[in-house]
Amino acid sequence: MQEPPRELIRTRCAQGTLVITDTAIIIELGLLGRRDVLMRTALTGVDVKRVLFTAATITFHGQGKTMTATMVKAKEAERIQALLMGL
């Protein structure tokens, strides 16, 4: 039996909740249970841009898909970038 994905980071963003697992990047959109998913195997890059002293926008680039999470805590955004890009 296959193990469920392990959650590595869960943080708030303007869209809802940003979740990084060992297999996927997920933005849970509001209360309706909608999700935007990018598999980590398709990830080609991560851009972090500070928009305020304590907040940042993260853009996840994948093969044929881009996802953006806004108003993420700046420290969490840096941690996510380091985790995903091996920095």
Secondary structure as GFF3:
##gff-version 3
##sequence-region A 1 87
A	DSSP	beta_strand	7	13	.	.	.	ID=ss1
A	DSSP	beta_strand	16	21	.	.	.	ID=ss2
A	DSSP	beta_strand	24	29	.	.	.	ID=ss3
A	DSSP	beta_strand	34	39	.	.	.	ID=ss4
A	DSSP	three_ten_helix	40	42	.	.	.	ID=ss5
A	DSSP	beta_strand	43	50	.	.	.	ID=ss6
A	DSSP	beta_strand	55	62	.	.	.	ID=ss7
A	DSSP	beta_strand	65	73	.	.	.	ID=ss8
A	DSSP	alpha_helix	74	85	.	.	.	ID=ss9
###
